[in-house]
Structures are given as structure tokens and as C-alpha cells.
Amino acid sequence: MGVQAEKEHAKSDSVEKGIVKLIRSHKIRNLVMGAAAESRYFREMTEIKSRKAKFVHKEADISCQIRFICNGLLIHTRSSSRLSYF
């Protein structure tokens, strides 16, 4: 099983703003991203630690489901909604 992916380049003031911009412009419905740096991972981790991940969680369009992972484990899922700002 696999997923087809492409590289995309975007100019932005910050990585997190660029991710949010790409979600909106490409109408991304599913995203997987890191929840914390590997050095900050601990076995019982259940919340997002990364500043970038927290920003994307808060600012990304509500139609995009986001799965946050760390060390290959699912840490948190932000569910999507059928409502959209597109």
C-alpha cells in the first residue's frame, strides 16, 4: 500500500504558515506531520509538543484531518469537519 506524493515549494515567513497556506491552496484533506522532535519524545506522550505542529493544528482549514506522529507512533488526530472555508 502506498500514497502518491509530490514535492511542493512555497515562499512563506515561516514553515508553519507555509504548511497552512499549502493546505488551503491545494485543498488538502489529510495530512500527517510530526508532533515533536525525536529528542523530545517520551513513551507516554499524548499531546503535541512542536510549536509548528501546534500552529498548524490551530490554523489549518477545518476540512483537513491531521494526524500527528512521533517516532512512528500516532500521538494525536485532529478530526476534519465537512464545513470548510474554501
C-alpha positions, 0 to 999 in steps of 0.5 A: 500500500502506498500514497502518491506524493509530490514535492511542493515549494512555497515562499512563506515567513515561516514553515508553519504558515507555509504548511497552512497556506499549502493546505488551503491552496491545494485543498488538502484533506489529510495530512500527517506531520510530526508532533515533536522532535525525536529528542523530545519524545517520551513513551507516554506522550499524548499531546503535541509538543512542536510549536509548528505542529501546534500552529498548524493544528490551530490554523489549518482549514477545518476540512483537513484531518491531521494526524500527528506522529512521533517516532512512528507512533500516532500521538494525536488526530485532529478530526476534519469537519465537512464545513470548510472555508474554501 
